[in-house]
Amino acid sequence: MQNTFSLRKFTTSDLESVTRINRECLPENYTDFFFVDLYRRFPETFVVAEEDGKVVGYMMCRIEVGLSNLGFSGLIKKGHVVSVAVMLSYRRKHIGEALVNKAMENMLVYNAKQCYLEVRATNTPAVNLYKKLGFQVTRTIKGYYADGEDAYVMTKKL
Ligand SMILES: CC(C)(COP(=O)(O)OP(=O)(O)OC[C@H]1O[C@@H](n2cnc3c(N)ncnc32)[C@H](O)[C@@H]1OP(=O)(O)O)[C@@H](O)C(=O)NCCC(=O)NCCS
């Protein structure tokens, strides 16, 4: 079936829509500066989804240098998913999947070798989405979130 949404890179005129979606969908919220700073540093991996003439989802990332999450040694570049969300009434249409795939593809521009993220252990929709895309749980961080919930670190080789 033809997609009814489209993907494009974030621009600063999307800031209000993206921060609204962030507040509606996630307890982890950020200042405008935080969003714009990530966009300025890593514009390729800040992606939005549009449908019905409006922004209905986003994904923003940071590129880091660190140890591999997947066993082999040495420092590598990794794409870290900072935040991803799709508005409630637009879910289950494969928009989340498309956002993650697009941002991972664009991580290659920065020469990232792995993509990873933290996700609440009870966030079944998100955990299933990442598993579907080939991520594996590489670590559990006890009490990672402000309310004490554990996080899974999930990682995929790019
Ligand atoms: C996680 C989120 C981004 C998924 O967005 P989405 O556009 O609805 O997801 P998709 O339609 O692309 O789903 C892709 C796959 O994810 C899994 N999935 C998505 N929603 C699910 C749900 N409610 N229950 C179980 N599995 C789910 C399925 O495997 C699905 O594949 P399928 O449709 O072939 O079964 C969305 O639920 C969301 O915004 N949640 C709130 C914010 C959040 O939790 N962000 C992630 C923080 S780490």
The ligand as an SDF file (V2000), in Angstrom:
LIG
                    3D

 48 50  0  0  0  0  0  0  0  0999 V2000
    7.1560    3.8560   19.4660 C   0  0  0  0  0  0  0  0  0  0  0  0
    6.4270    4.6740   18.3870 C   0  0  0  0  0  0  0  0  0  0  0  0
    7.3610    5.7780   17.8570 C   0  0  0  0  0  0  0  0  0  0  0  0
    6.0700    3.7140   17.2230 C   0  0  0  0  0  0  0  0  0  0  0  0
    5.4990    4.4960   16.1720 O   0  0  0  0  0  0  0  0  0  0  0  0
    4.4710    3.9000   15.1250 P   0  0  0  0  0  0  0  0  0  0  0  0
    4.5040    4.7860   13.9240 O   0  0  0  0  0  0  0  0  0  0  0  0
    3.1510    3.6700   15.7500 O   0  0  0  0  0  0  0  0  0  0  0  0
    5.1200    2.4740   14.8010 O   0  0  0  0  0  0  0  0  0  0  0  0
    5.0470    1.6520   13.4360 P   0  0  0  0  0  0  0  0  0  0  0  0
    3.6610    1.7210   12.8640 O   0  0  0  0  0  0  0  0  0  0  0  0
    6.1660    2.0540   12.5450 O   0  0  0  0  0  0  0  0  0  0  0  0
    5.2910    0.1780   13.9860 O   0  0  0  0  0  0  0  0  0  0  0  0
    6.4130   -0.6040   13.5730 C   0  0  0  0  0  0  0  0  0  0  0  0
    6.4580   -1.8750   14.4210 C   0  0  0  0  0  0  0  0  0  0  0  0
    6.5890   -1.5460   15.8010 O   0  0  0  0  0  0  0  0  0  0  0  0
    5.8460   -2.4530   16.6120 C   0  0  0  0  0  0  0  0  0  0  0  0
    4.7410   -1.7260   17.2810 N   0  0  0  0  0  0  0  0  0  0  0  0
    4.3830   -0.4360   17.0860 C   0  0  0  0  0  0  0  0  0  0  0  0
    3.3550   -0.1130   17.9110 N   0  0  0  0  0  0  0  0  0  0  0  0
    3.0660   -1.2170   18.6250 C   0  0  0  0  0  0  0  0  0  0  0  0
    2.1100   -1.4970   19.6370 C   0  0  0  0  0  0  0  0  0  0  0  0
    1.2300   -0.5660   20.0760 N   0  0  0  0  0  0  0  0  0  0  0  0
    2.1070   -2.7260   20.1890 N   0  0  0  0  0  0  0  0  0  0  0  0
    2.9740   -3.6840   19.7790 C   0  0  0  0  0  0  0  0  0  0  0  0
    3.9100   -3.4740   18.8050 N   0  0  0  0  0  0  0  0  0  0  0  0
    3.9550   -2.2530   18.2450 C   0  0  0  0  0  0  0  0  0  0  0  0
    5.2990   -3.4950   15.6520 C   0  0  0  0  0  0  0  0  0  0  0  0
    6.2900   -4.5140   15.5350 O   0  0  0  0  0  0  0  0  0  0  0  0
    5.2040   -2.7060   14.3520 C   0  0  0  0  0  0  0  0  0  0  0  0
    5.2690   -3.5010   13.1970 O   0  0  0  0  0  0  0  0  0  0  0  0
    3.9030   -4.0940   12.5450 P   0  0  0  0  0  0  0  0  0  0  0  0
    2.9670   -2.9320   12.3260 O   0  0  0  0  0  0  0  0  0  0  0  0
    4.3710   -4.7200   11.2650 O   0  0  0  0  0  0  0  0  0  0  0  0
    3.3430   -5.0560   13.5570 O   0  0  0  0  0  0  0  0  0  0  0  0
    5.0960    5.2700   18.9330 C   0  0  0  0  0  0  0  0  0  0  0  0
    4.3640    4.2560   19.5840 O   0  0  0  0  0  0  0  0  0  0  0  0
    5.2870    6.4280   19.8940 C   0  0  0  0  0  0  0  0  0  0  0  0
    5.4230    7.5850   19.4920 O   0  0  0  0  0  0  0  0  0  0  0  0
    5.2730    6.1310   21.2200 N   0  0  0  0  0  0  0  0  0  0  0  0
    5.4260    7.1760   22.2460 C   0  0  0  0  0  0  0  0  0  0  0  0
    6.8270    7.7410   22.2720 C   0  0  0  0  0  0  0  0  0  0  0  0
    7.8450    6.6330   22.5200 C   0  0  0  0  0  0  0  0  0  0  0  0
    7.6320    5.7250   23.3080 O   0  0  0  0  0  0  0  0  0  0  0  0
    8.9750    6.7450   21.8380 N   0  0  0  0  0  0  0  0  0  0  0  0
   10.0550    5.7830   21.9290 C   0  0  0  0  0  0  0  0  0  0  0  0
   10.9420    6.1140   23.0540 C   0  0  0  0  0  0  0  0  0  0  0  0
   12.3830    5.0580   23.0740 S   0  0  0  0  0  0  0  0  0  0  0  0
  1  2  1  0
  2  3  1  0
  2  4  1  0
  2 36  1  0
  4  5  1  0
  5  6  1  0
  6  7  2  0
  6  8  1  0
  6  9  1  0
  9 10  1  0
 10 11  2  0
 10 12  1  0
 10 13  1  0
 13 14  1  0
 14 15  1  0
 15 16  1  0
 15 30  1  0
 16 17  1  0
 17 18  1  0
 17 28  1  0
 18 19  1  0
 18 27  1  0
 19 20  2  0
 20 21  1  0
 21 22  1  0
 21 27  2  0
 22 23  1  0
 22 24  2  0
 24 25  1  0
 25 26  2  0
 26 27  1  0
 28 29  1  0
 28 30  1  0
 30 31  1  0
 31 32  1  0
 32 33  2  0
 32 34  1  0
 32 35  1  0
 36 37  1  0
 36 38  1  0
 38 39  2  0
 38 40  1  0
 40 41  1  0
 41 42  1  0
 42 43  1  0
 43 44  2  0
 43 45  1  0
 45 46  1  0
 46 47  1  0
 47 48  1  0
M  END
$$$$
